[in-house]
């Protein structure tokens, strides 16, 4: 009886399981090792088209009409039997009535109690509706993204399209301001210019905002100098502060690392935006840009930036929506100050992309402080400047400034150096303190004096201190000016000011100024008044290297660029050959053997990329190092050079340290030797010329000279060549514009960009870069072209005047007295050694050859030397010398 009861229970359980399996809409089945079905539910039988049949013992080939589908099923089953793994897949299945569905199928092997494979179990679920919903969602997402992208592209395109005529409006308005206008016309022009600049600012904000919305605003991660970012920020913002007579102050903690990893352009964008806002909303008082080190763990630092003003302030209500798009403080301020209301939104997005946080503290009528943080990686400063050889702890210094904030920052900075610092808030107080210090024989060593102060200004106070006090110990005076330093120099006249520094004061600039003023003070009795005696040292000294076993090819269509490279390398005795375009370069590379090629990119006839491609097509030159020289210095430009077959990249204007590093890296070791002695340089010959050049407002002579490795001879020659090469360039530019020959104009502007940077005309170089970009983008560039031409003519005329004034030299007179043959004998060995000293003799040789039968030959020698074709010049000189005999 018990047995019968157990049997009934089993039958009931089996019946229940069978009912459950048949009730589920999922397809359930089992197969044996021979791929025959041993069990299935009704849903599976319905799929096959036999809902009321028992399909046990049948195979897929017997059940399905589509034999290809049956083969695929057999193959998948075999993979499960072979691997013993559970597998899932998504398949498309068609019912006999034509209905198509998608199913997710799971198949797993099953075993008996002894672990022997018995077959596989399978379950398939209809996921048609889910898949269709996912596809519809994906399509909707794609449409939304496409619409957002279209909107962003439209904003970007409109911004670019509007910017082009806006640049013309601004440029032509600036030119119009230079013409003779009456008071009413000047007022109208100023209002046009201000409105145009506001509109351009709004356009730029809209463009950035469109990038943020499209998630295409990217953050670079490159090593950069915090100080350089601050320098550029100050340059951009200080004029607006000066126009409103605001004190613009920089407070940079000495704990802030010099070099970090990050995006310098975006950091500058934030600082400029915040500083300009502070200046805009401040009518009196000051604006302070402060940078601190909030935290540092090993090489990870958190920098804290703040911009504080004494302006209108912001109410608590307005602060809540301050970082909202298209929002300003209130409508009245929008009308008064204008703007897009996007600046702070963009700043917030950039700060957050950099991993930082931005906030504001403000009170109506009492100013505002915007603060943001920037986490970054500290980079070891490989090019860190040598410390000033000054014992600051022994210096007694007087800081004179009527601004309390400016005084306190200067005092804090100088105190950190160990100086003993006193303060005065006026010129008269400074005079009294210096008198008192002298009486008790505690004289000041240095006075840091503001220029513009109420009552007695800094220059007048300096005059009394230097001349009227009759002191034995006259302190060095460093004059600070938030105005035009050239104007300060002119107004000081005969009053001896030891150094000048522009406000807002940057720490490194101040230290340099202190060093100059103290060194100048120490050298007063040593017949050495020139400010050109201690230019910045270069990392590499070419005279300590011997490359005489190496031969290189310099390829560049710009004469000045070629002379710069050859001038930097001349002390190494390296053998230099030159080519002026890609075609000439190929002829020389395929004819002669070179150890390295320095290749310009943009050249007539054949560019550097094309020439490099032809060289690399010949396996013989696989190991020939080709170094790109180009004014395009973005990471993408460097990558492009490498992809075109070049080995490395040098940015123009060429930095001597970078040039030496590249040459040392790519020349074979056996081509490099060390020299024990360095040739001495005579400085005095060029001092008067350099001093005269320093008065040209468009030239930064000292900076350019340091870039030339302090090689005065090379720099002076570059200045001379610049005038020769660009005497007619302004007229040529305008003529090419009239002919609408933009390609030729682009090449000439590109050439002027690097040439002007070499002589220190950095403002002109930047304008050329802008003009180059406008030409490339087919923008209206006439206004900028006129500016370039005007500035170029001013520089050329000023240098020409100085050159004429300095033309008569004793050495030239002596050399002219020699007969032509003797001059050629002096010239020949210099040409044979590719010595640039030959250039100094050439003018005298040419003059001596006039009215002789050798005039044309000597003229040709001169042309070869100007093109740095020393080999050809040497051959012709030797021939001419033989004929003279």
C-alpha positions in Angstrom: 0.0 0.0 0.0 2.9 2.3 0.9 4.5 1.6 -2.5 1.4 2.4 -4.4 1.1 5.7 -2.5 4.7 6.7 -3.4 4.1 5.8 -7.0 1.1 8.1 -7.1 3.0 10.9 -5.5 5.7 10.7 -8.2 3.1 10.6 -10.9 1.4 13.7 -9.5 4.8 15.5 -9.2 5.7 14.6 -12.8 2.3 15.8 -14.0 2.7 19.1 -12.0 6.2 19.7 -13.5 4.9 18.9 -17.0 2.1 21.4 -16.5 4.5 24.1 -15.3 6.8 23.6 -18.3 3.9 23.7 -20.8 2.5 26.9 -19.1 5.6 29.0 -19.5 6.0 31.0 -22.7 9.7 30.3 -22.8 10.9 27.6 -25.2 12.3 24.7 -23.1 14.0 21.6 -24.5 16.6 18.9 -23.9 18.9 16.9 -26.3 21.0 13.7 -25.9 24.6 13.3 -27.1 23.4 12.3 -30.6 21.7 15.8 -31.0 18.2 14.1 -30.7 15.4 15.8 -28.6 14.6 13.8 -25.5 12.2 16.4 -23.9 10.4 19.7 -24.8 7.5 21.9 -23.8 4.5 23.0 -25.8 6.0 26.4 -26.6 8.9 24.7 -28.3 6.5 22.4 -30.3 4.5 25.5 -31.3 7.7 27.2 -32.7 8.4 24.1 -34.8 4.9 24.1 -36.1 3.8 20.9 -34.5 2.0 22.0 -31.3 0.3 18.7 -30.6 3.1 16.3 -31.5 5.7 14.5 -29.4 9.1 15.5 -31.0 11.1 13.1 -29.0 13.9 11.3 -30.9 13.9 13.8 -33.7 16.9 16.1 -34.7 17.0 19.7 -35.8 17.5 18.6 -39.5 14.2 16.7 -39.3 12.3 19.5 -37.6 13.4 22.7 -39.4 13.0 23.4 -43.1 15.9 25.9 -43.1 18.8 23.4 -43.2 21.4 26.3 -42.9 19.8 27.2 -39.6 19.8 23.5 -38.5 23.6 23.3 -39.3 24.2 26.4 -37.2 22.3 24.8 -34.3 24.3 21.6 -34.6 27.6 23.5 -34.6 26.7 25.4 -31.4 25.6 22.2 -29.7 28.9 20.5 -30.6 30.9 23.5 -29.1 29.0 23.0 -25.8 29.7 19.2 -25.8 33.4 19.8 -26.6 34.0 22.6 -24.1 31.6 21.6 -21.4 30.7 25.3 -20.9 27.3 27.1 -20.6 26.7 29.4 -23.5 24.3 32.2 -24.2 23.4 33.8 -27.6 20.7 36.0 -29.2 19.1 34.6 -32.3 16.3 35.5 -34.8 13.6 32.8 -35.1 10.7 32.6 -37.6 7.4 30.8 -36.8 5.7 28.7 -39.5 3.1 31.5 -39.8 5.9 33.9 -40.8 6.2 35.8 -37.5 9.8 36.7 -36.7 11.0 37.0 -33.1 14.3 37.5 -31.3 15.2 35.1 -28.5 17.9 35.0 -25.9 19.0 31.3 -25.6 20.9 29.6 -22.8 22.3 26.1 -23.3 24.1 24.0 -20.7 25.4 20.4 -20.6 24.0 17.9 -18.0 25.6 14.8 -16.6 24.6 11.5 -14.8 25.6 10.6 -11.3 28.9 9.2 -12.4 29.7 12.6 -14.1 29.3 11.3 -17.7 27.9 13.7 -20.3 24.2 12.9 -21.0 23.2 15.8 -23.2 22.3 19.5 -23.0 19.4 21.6 -21.6 18.1 24.7 -23.4 15.8 27.6 -22.7 14.9 30.4 -25.1 13.1 33.6 -24.1 11.3 36.0 -26.5 13.0 39.4 -26.2 11.6 41.0 -29.3 9.8 43.8 -27.5 12.8 44.6 -25.3 15.2 44.7 -28.3 12.9 47.0 -30.2 12.5 49.3 -27.2 16.3 49.4 -26.8 16.7 50.2 -30.5 14.1 53.0 -30.3 15.8 54.4 -27.2 19.2 54.3 -29.0 17.7 56.0 -32.1 16.1 58.7 -29.9 19.5 59.2 -28.1 21.3 59.5 -31.5 18.7 62.1 -32.7 19.1 64.1 -29.5 22.9 64.0 -29.7 22.7 65.0 -33.4 20.4 67.8 -32.6 22.7 69.0 -29.8 25.7 68.7 -32.0 24.0 70.6 -34.8 23.1 73.4 -32.3 26.7 73.5 -31.1 28.1 73.5 -34.6 25.7 76.3 -35.6 26.8 78.3 -32.6 30.4 77.7 -33.4 30.0 78.5 -37.1 28.0 81.7 -36.3 30.6 82.8 -33.8 33.4 82.3 -36.3 31.4 84.0 -39.1 30.5 87.0 -36.9 34.1 87.2 -35.6 35.5 87.9 -39.0 33.7 91.1 -39.7 34.0 92.1 -36.0 37.8 91.9 -36.4 37.6 94.2 -39.4 35.3 96.6 -37.4 37.8 96.7 -34.5 40.9 97.0 -36.7 39.5 99.7 -39.0 38.2 101.6 -36.0 41.7 101.5 -34.4 43.2 102.8 -37.6 40.5 105.5 -37.8 41.5 106.7 -34.3 45.0 107.4 -35.6 43.7 110.0 -38.1 42.9 113.6 -37.3 39.4 113.7 -35.6 37.6 116.4 -33.8 36.4 115.9 -30.2 32.9 114.7 -31.2 34.3 112.3 -33.8 36.8 110.9 -31.3 34.0 110.3 -28.8 31.9 108.4 -31.5 34.9 106.3 -32.5 35.7 105.4 -28.9 32.1 104.2 -28.4 32.2 102.1 -31.6 35.4 100.5 -30.5 34.2 99.8 -27.0 31.0 98.3 -28.2 32.8 96.2 -30.8 35.2 94.8 -28.2 32.3 93.9 -25.9 30.5 92.2 -28.8 33.6 90.2 -29.7 34.0 89.1 -26.0 30.4 87.9 -26.1 31.0 86.0 -29.3 34.0 84.3 -27.8 32.0 83.3 -24.7 29.2 81.8 -26.8 31.8 79.8 -28.7 33.3 78.4 -25.5 29.8 77.7 -24.1 28.8 75.8 -27.2 31.9 73.6 -26.7 31.0 72.9 -23.1 27.4 71.9 -24.1 28.8 69.6 -26.8 31.3 68.1 -24.3 34.1 69.0 -26.7 35.9 71.4 -24.4 39.2 69.6 -23.7 41.8 70.2 -21.1 45.5 69.8 -22.0 48.1 68.3 -19.7 51.5 69.8 -20.5 54.3 71.2 -18.4 54.1 75.0 -18.1 55.4 77.9 -16.1 53.0 79.5 -13.6 55.0 82.7 -13.9 54.6 82.9 -17.7 50.8 82.5 -17.3 50.7 85.3 -14.8 52.9 87.5 -17.0 50.5 87.1 -19.9 47.5 87.7 -17.6 49.0 90.9 -16.4 49.8 92.1 -19.9 46.2 91.6 -21.0 44.5 93.1 -18.0 46.8 95.9 -16.7 45.9 98.5 -19.3 42.2 98.4 -18.3 43.2 98.8 -14.6 45.5 101.8 -15.5 42.7 103.4 -17.5 40.6 103.4 -14.3 43.6 104.4 -12.1 43.2 101.1 -10.1 46.1 99.5 -8.3 46.6 96.1 -10.0 48.6 93.9 -7.6 50.1 90.4 -7.9 50.7 88.4 -4.8 52.6 85.2 -5.6 53.7 83.0 -2.7 57.3 81.8 -2.9 56.0 78.3 -2.0 54.2 78.0 -5.4 56.2 75.7 -7.7 57.5 77.2 -10.9 56.6 74.4 -13.3 53.4 72.2 -13.1 51.4 69.9 -15.4 48.2 71.3 -16.7 46.5 73.6 -19.3 48.2 77.0 -19.3 45.8 78.5 -21.8 42.7 77.5 -19.9 44.2 78.7 -16.6 45.0 82.0 -18.2 41.4 82.2 -19.5 40.1 81.9 -16.0 42.4 84.4 -14.5 41.8 87.0 -17.3 38.1 86.5 -17.0 38.1 87.0 -13.2 40.6 89.9 -13.3 38.7 91.7 -16.0 35.4 91.2 -14.1 37.1 92.6 -11.0 38.4 95.7 -12.9 35.0 96.1 -14.7 33.1 96.3 -11.4 35.6 98.4 -9.4 35.7 102.2 -9.7 38.4 102.9 -7.1 40.8 101.0 -5.0 42.6 97.9 -6.1 42.5 94.4 -7.7 44.7 91.7 -6.2 45.6 88.4 -8.0 46.9 86.0 -5.3 48.4 82.5 -5.8 49.1 80.2 -2.8 50.2 76.6 -2.3 47.2 75.1 -0.4 48.7 71.6 -0.1 51.5 69.5 -1.3 52.1 65.7 -1.1 55.3 64.7 -2.8 54.9 65.9 -6.4 51.2 66.5 -6.1 50.2 70.0 -5.3 46.9 72.0 -4.8 47.2 75.6 -5.9 44.8 78.2 -4.7 44.1 81.2 -6.9 42.0 84.2 -5.7 41.1 87.6 -7.3 40.0 90.2 -4.9 38.6 93.7 -5.7 37.2 96.7 -3.8 34.2 97.0 -6.2 30.5 97.0 -6.0 30.2 93.6 -4.4 27.4 91.0 -4.9 24.3 90.5 -2.9 23.6 87.1 -1.3 20.6 86.6 -3.6 22.7 87.2 -6.7 25.5 85.0 -5.5 23.2 81.9 -5.8 22.7 82.3 -9.5 26.2 83.7 -10.3 27.4 80.6 -12.0 24.2 80.2 -14.1 24.4 80.6 -17.9 23.4 84.0 -19.3 23.1 85.5 -15.8 24.5 88.8 -14.5 24.0 90.5 -11.1 20.9 92.4 -12.2 19.4 94.0 -15.3 20.7 97.5 -14.4 24.3 96.2 -14.2 23.8 94.3 -17.4 23.0 97.6 -19.1 25.8 99.4 -17.4 28.6 96.8 -17.8 27.4 94.7 -20.7 28.6 91.1 -21.3 27.2 87.7 -22.2 26.7 86.4 -18.6 28.7 83.3 -19.7 32.1 84.1 -18.4 31.7 82.7 -14.9 29.8 79.6 -16.2 32.7 78.9 -18.5 35.2 79.4 -15.7 33.3 77.0 -13.4 33.2 74.3 -16.1 37.0 74.7 -16.8 37.9 74.7 -13.1 35.8 71.5 -12.6 37.3 69.9 -15.7 40.7 70.5 -14.1 39.5 68.8 -10.9 39.2 72.0 -8.9 36.4 74.1 -7.2 35.4 77.7 -7.6 33.6 79.9 -5.1 32.9 83.5 -4.2 32.8 85.6 -1.0 31.2 89.1 -1.4 29.3 91.8 0.3 27.4 94.6 -1.4 29.5 97.8 -1.5 32.6 96.1 -0.1 34.1 94.1 -3.0 34.4 90.5 -3.9 36.9 87.6 -3.7 36.6 84.8 -6.3 38.6 81.7 -5.3 39.4 78.6 -7.2 41.7 75.6 -6.7 43.7 73.6 -9.2 45.2 70.2 -8.4 48.4 69.6 -10.4 51.5 67.6 -10.7 54.8 69.5 -9.9 57.4 69.3 -12.6 61.1 69.5 -11.7 62.4 72.8 -13.2 65.3 71.6 -15.4 65.9 75.1 -16.7 65.7 76.8 -13.4 67.5 80.1 -13.3 70.7 80.3 -11.3 70.1 82.0 -8.0 71.1 85.7 -7.8 74.5 85.9 -6.2 73.3 88.4 -3.6 73.2 88.0 0.2 69.8 89.5 0.8 70.2 89.2 4.6 72.7 92.0 4.5 70.5 94.4 2.6 68.7 97.3 4.2 65.8 98.2 2.0 63.2 101.0 1.9 59.9 100.4 0.2 58.1 103.6 -0.9 54.5 103.3 -2.1 51.3 105.2 -1.2 49.2 102.0 -1.6 49.0 100.0 1.7 48.3 96.7 0.0 51.1 97.1 -2.6 53.6 98.0 0.3 52.6 95.0 2.4 53.0 92.5 -0.5 56.4 93.9 -1.3 57.5 93.9 2.3 56.3 90.2 2.7 58.2 89.2 -0.4 61.4 90.9 0.5 61.2 89.7 4.2 61.0 86.1 3.0 64.4 86.7 1.3 65.8 87.8 4.7 66.0 91.6 3.9 65.6 94.2 6.6 62.7 96.3 5.2 61.4 99.7 6.2 58.3 101.4 4.6 57.3 104.9 3.6 54.0 106.0 2.1 55.2 109.1 0.3 58.2 110.6 -1.5 58.7 113.2 1.3 58.7 110.5 4.0 61.3 108.6 2.0 63.6 111.6 1.8 63.3 112.2 5.5 64.0 108.5 6.3 67.0 108.4 4.1 68.4 111.6 5.8 67.9 110.1 9.2 69.5 106.8 8.3 72.5 108.7 6.9 72.9 110.7 10.1 73.1 107.6 12.2 75.3 105.8 9.6 72.6 103.1 9.0 72.4 103.9 5.3 69.9 102.1 3.0 71.4 99.9 0.3 68.3 99.8 -1.9 65.2 101.9 -2.3 62.2 100.5 -4.2 60.2 103.5 -5.1 56.8 103.9 -6.7 56.7 106.5 -9.5 53.2 108.0 -9.3 52.5 109.2 -5.8 50.7 112.3 -4.5 52.9 115.2 -3.5 56.5 114.4 -4.4 56.6 111.6 -7.0 59.2 108.8 -7.1 61.4 110.5 -9.7 61.6 113.8 -7.8 62.3 112.0 -4.6 65.0 110.0 -6.3 66.5 113.2 -7.6 66.8 114.7 -4.1 68.1 111.5 -2.6 70.7 111.0 -5.4 71.8 114.6 -5.8 70.7 117.0 -3.1 71.5 115.0 0.0 75.3 115.0 -0.7 75.6 111.5 0.8 78.8 109.5 0.6 76.7 106.2 0.5 74.1 106.7 -2.3 71.6 103.8 -2.2 70.5 102.0 -5.4 67.1 103.1 -6.6 64.7 100.8 -8.4 61.7 102.7 -9.8 58.3 101.0 -10.0 55.7 102.1 -12.6 52.2 101.0 -13.4 52.5 103.3 -16.4 54.7 103.4 -19.5 58.3 102.6 -18.4 59.6 104.4 -21.5 57.8 107.5 -20.3 59.3 107.0 -16.8 62.8 106.7 -18.4 62.3 109.9 -20.4 61.0 111.9 -17.4 63.9 110.7 -15.2 66.3 112.2 -17.7 69.7 112.8 -16.2 68.5 111.6 -12.8 70.3 108.3 -12.2 67.7 105.5 -11.7 69.5 102.1 -11.4 66.7 99.9 -12.6 63.0 100.0 -13.7 60.3 97.4 -13.0 56.7 97.5 -14.2 53.7 97.1 -11.9 52.1 94.8 -11.0 55.3 93.5 -9.6 56.2 89.9 -10.4 58.6 88.2 -8.0 61.1 87.0 -10.6 61.0 90.4 -12.3 61.6 92.2 -9.0 64.5 90.0 -8.2 66.0 90.6 -11.6 65.5 94.4 -11.1 67.1 94.2 -7.7 70.1 92.3 -9.1 70.4 94.8 -12.0 70.2 97.8 -9.7 72.7 96.5 -7.2 75.2 95.3 -9.8 74.9 98.6 -11.6 75.5 100.4 -8.4 78.7 98.3 -7.7 80.1 98.9 -11.2 79.7 102.7 -11.3 83.3 103.4 -10.6 84.6 100.8 -13.0 84.0 102.6 -16.4 81.3 100.1 -17.1 78.0 101.9 -17.4 76.4 99.7 -20.0 73.4 97.7 -19.0 74.5 95.0 -21.5 77.3 93.5 -19.5 75.6 90.6 -17.8 73.0 89.0 -20.1 71.4 85.8 -19.0 73.6 82.8 -19.3 72.7 79.9 -21.7 72.6 76.3 -20.6 74.9 75.3 -23.4 78.2 77.0 -24.4 79.0 76.2 -28.0 82.6 77.0 -27.6 82.9 74.1 -25.2 81.8 71.6 -27.9 83.7 70.4 -30.9 81.5 69.3 -33.8 84.2 69.7 -36.4 83.8 66.1 -37.5 80.1 66.5 -38.3 78.5 68.0 -41.4 74.9 69.2 -41.4 72.5 70.7 -43.9 70.4 73.7 -42.9 67.3 74.0 -45.2 65.4 77.3 -44.9 64.2 79.9 -47.4 64.6 82.7 -44.7 68.1 84.2 -44.7 67.8 85.4 -41.1 66.6 82.0 -39.9 69.6 80.4 -41.6 72.0 82.8 -40.0 70.6 82.3 -36.6 71.1 78.6 -36.7 74.6 78.9 -38.2 75.4 81.6 -35.7 74.4 79.5 -32.7 76.5 76.6 -34.0 79.5 78.6 -35.3 81.6 78.2 -32.2 81.3 74.4 -32.4 83.3 74.4 -35.7 80.5 72.2 -37.3 80.6 72.0 -41.1 77.4 73.7 -42.4 75.9 73.5 -45.8 72.7 75.3 -46.7 69.7 74.9 -49.0 67.0 77.5 -49.6 64.1 75.1 -50.6 63.1 71.5 -50.6 64.3 70.8 -54.2 67.8 72.2 -53.5 67.9 70.1 -50.3 67.1 66.9 -52.2 69.9 67.6 -54.7 72.4 68.1 -51.9 71.2 65.2 -49.7 71.4 62.8 -52.7 74.9 64.2 -53.7 76.8 64.7 -50.4 76.9 62.9 -47.1 75.4 64.7 -44.0 75.2 63.7 -40.4 72.0 65.7 -39.7 69.4 67.8 -41.6 67.6 70.8 -40.1 64.5 71.2 -42.3 62.1 74.1 -42.5 58.5 73.2 -43.3 57.0 76.0 -45.3 59.2 76.9 -48.3 58.6 77.8 -51.9 59.0 75.2 -54.7 59.0 72.2 -52.3 58.0 72.2 -48.7 59.8 70.3 -45.9 57.3 67.5 -45.6 57.5 66.7 -49.3 61.3 66.8 -49.3 61.4 64.5 -46.3 59.0 62.0 -48.0 61.3 61.8 -51.0 64.3 61.3 -48.7 62.6 58.5 -46.7 61.6 56.7 -49.9 65.3 55.8 -50.4 66.3 53.1 -47.8 69.9 54.5 -47.9 68.7 57.5 -45.8 66.7 55.6 -43.2 69.1 56.6 -40.4 69.6 60.2 -41.5 68.2 62.4 -38.7 65.9 65.1 -40.1 64.8 67.7 -37.6 61.8 69.9 -38.4 62.1 73.7 -37.9 58.8 75.5 -37.9 56.9 78.3 -36.2 54.0 75.9 -35.6 54.6 74.6 -32.1 51.4 72.8 -31.0 51.5 69.2 -29.9 49.6 68.3 -33.1 52.2 70.0 -35.2 55.0 68.0 -33.5 53.0 64.8 -34.0 52.5 65.7 -37.7 56.3 66.2 -38.2 57.0 62.8 -36.7 54.3 61.2 -38.8 55.9 62.7 -42.0 59.2 60.9 -41.3 61.0 63.5 -39.3 62.9 62.6 -36.1 62.3 65.7 -33.9 60.8 69.2 -33.9 62.3 72.6 -33.2 60.0 75.6 -32.7 60.8 79.0 -34.2 62.2 81.3 -33.1 65.0 78.8 -32.5 66.0 78.5 -28.8 69.8 77.9 -28.7 69.5 75.5 -25.7 66.9 73.4 -27.6 69.0 73.5 -30.8 72.1 72.2 -28.9 70.1 69.5 -27.2 68.7 68.2 -30.5 72.1 68.2 -32.2 73.7 66.5 -29.3 70.9 63.9 -29.2 70.9 63.0 -32.9 74.6 63.4 -33.9 76.6 60.1 -33.6 78.8 60.0 -30.5 82.0 59.8 -32.6 81.2 63.2 -34.1 81.2 65.0 -30.8 84.3 66.1 -28.9 85.0 68.4 -26.0 87.1 71.5 -26.2 89.2 72.7 -23.3 89.1 76.5 -24.0 86.5 78.9 -25.0 87.3 81.9 -27.3 86.9 85.3 -25.6 84.2 87.7 -26.6 84.7 91.4 -27.1 81.7 93.2 -25.8 82.6 96.9 -25.8 82.4 97.2 -29.6 78.7 96.6 -29.6 77.6 98.4 -26.4 76.7 101.7 -28.0 74.7 100.0 -30.7 72.8 97.8 -28.3 72.1 100.7 -26.0 70.7 102.7 -28.9 68.6 99.8 -30.0 67.1 99.5 -26.5 65.4 102.8 -26.9 63.3 101.5 -29.8 60.0 100.8 -28.0 59.1 97.8 -30.2 62.3 95.9 -29.4 63.0 93.9 -26.3 66.8 93.9 -26.9 67.8 92.2 -23.6 65.4 89.3 -24.0 66.4 88.8 -27.7 70.1 89.0 -26.8 69.7 86.2 -24.2 68.0 84.1 -26.8 71.1 84.5 -28.9 73.3 83.0 -26.1 74.4 86.6 -25.3 76.2 86.6 -28.7 76.2 90.4 -29.3 78.0 90.0 -32.6 75.3 87.6 -33.9 72.5 89.7 -32.6 73.8 92.9 -34.1 74.3 91.1 -37.5 70.7 89.8 -37.3 69.4 93.3 -36.8 71.4 94.6 -39.7 70.2 91.7 -41.9 66.6 92.3 -40.8 66.7 95.8 -42.2 68.3 94.6 -45.4 65.7 91.9 -45.9 62.6 93.8 -44.9 63.3 97.3 -46.2 60.6 96.8 -48.9 58.5 94.1 -47.2 55.6 96.5 -46.1 55.2 97.6 -49.7 55.4 94.0 -50.9 52.8 92.9 -48.4 50.3 95.5 -49.6 51.1 94.8 -53.2 50.4 91.1 -52.8 47.1 92.0 -51.0 46.1 94.1 -54.0 46.9 91.2 -56.3 45.0 88.8 -54.0 48.0 86.5 -53.9 47.3 85.1 -50.5 49.7 82.1 -50.8 52.7 84.3 -51.4 51.6 86.8 -48.7 51.2 83.9 -46.2 54.8 82.7 -46.9 56.3 86.2 -46.5 54.3 86.9 -43.3 55.4 83.5 -41.9 59.0 84.4 -42.6 58.6 87.9 -40.9 57.1 86.2 -37.9 60.3 84.4 -37.0 62.7 87.1 -38.2 61.0 89.7 -36.0 61.1 87.4 -33.0 64.9 86.9 -33.4 65.6 90.7 -33.1 63.2 91.1 -30.2 60.2 92.6 -32.0 57.9 90.2 -30.2 54.8 92.4 -30.6 55.3 92.4 -34.4 55.8 88.6 -34.3 52.5 88.1 -32.5 50.7 90.3 -35.0 52.2 88.3 -37.8 51.0 85.1 -36.2 47.5 86.5 -36.0 47.7 87.7 -39.6 49.0 84.3 -40.7 46.0 82.6 -39.1 43.5 85.1 -40.6 45.0 84.4 -44.1 44.8 80.7 -43.6 41.2 80.8 -42.4 40.1 83.2 -45.2 39.2 85.9 -42.8 39.3 89.6 -43.5 42.8 90.5 -42.5 43.3 94.0 -44.1 43.2 95.9 -40.8 45.8 93.6 -39.1 47.9 93.7 -42.3 48.0 97.5 -42.1 49.1 97.3 -38.4 51.9 94.9 -39.3 53.0 97.1 -42.2 53.0 100.2 -40.0 54.9 98.6 -37.2 57.4 97.0 -39.5 58.1 100.4 -41.2 58.6 102.0 -37.8 61.1 99.4 -36.7 63.0 99.4 -40.0 63.2 103.2 -40.0 64.4 103.4 -36.4 67.1 100.7 -36.9 68.2 102.3 -40.2 68.7 105.6 -38.4 70.8 104.0 -35.7 72.8 101.9 -38.3 73.7 105.1 -40.2 74.8 106.8 -36.9 77.0 103.9 -36.0 78.4 103.2 -39.4 81.9 104.8 -39.0 84.1 102.3 -37.2 87.9 102.5 -36.7 88.3 99.0 -37.8 86.6 99.7 -41.0 88.9 102.7 -41.7 91.9 100.6 -41.0 90.7 97.8 -43.2 89.8 100.1 -46.1 93.4 101.3 -46.1 94.6 97.9 -47.2 94.8 96.9 -50.8 92.2 94.5 -52.3 94.7 91.6 -52.5 95.6 91.8 -48.8 91.9 92.0 -47.9 91.2 88.9 -49.9 94.1 87.1 -48.2 92.5 87.9 -44.9 89.1 86.9 -46.1 90.0 83.5 -47.6 90.9 81.5 -44.5 87.7 82.8 -42.8 85.6 81.6 -45.7 87.4 78.2 -45.7 86.5 77.7 -42.1 82.9 79.0 -42.5 83.7 81.7 -40.0 81.1 84.3 -39.6 83.8 86.9 -39.0 84.0 87.0 -42.8 80.8 89.0 -42.9 82.5 92.0 -41.2 85.2 92.1 -43.8 82.9 91.8 -46.8 81.6 95.5 -47.0 85.2 96.8 -47.0 86.3 94.3 -49.6 83.3 95.2 -51.8 84.2 98.9 -51.4 87.8 98.3 -52.3 86.9 96.4 -55.4 84.8 99.2 -56.8 86.2 100.6 -60.1 88.3 97.4 -60.5 88.0 94.5 -62.9 87.1 92.3 -59.9 84.1 94.2 -58.7 81.5 91.7 -60.1 83.4 88.7 -58.6 83.6 90.3 -55.2 79.9 91.2 -55.3 79.2 87.6 -56.1 81.4 86.5 -53.1 79.3 88.9 -50.9 76.1 87.3 -52.1 77.4 83.8 -51.4 78.3 84.8 -47.9 74.9 86.5 -47.3 73.3 83.1 -48.3 75.8 81.3 -46.1 77.3 79.5 -49.1 80.8 79.6 -47.7 82.1 76.8 -49.9 81.2 78.7 -53.1 82.4 82.0 -51.7 85.7 80.4 -50.7 86.2 78.9 -54.2 85.5 82.3 -55.9 87.6 84.2 -53.4 90.6 81.9 -54.1 90.1 82.3 -57.9 89.9 86.1 -57.5 93.0 86.2 -55.3 95.0 84.2 -57.9 93.8 86.6 -60.6 95.0 89.6 -58.4 98.4 88.1 -58.3 
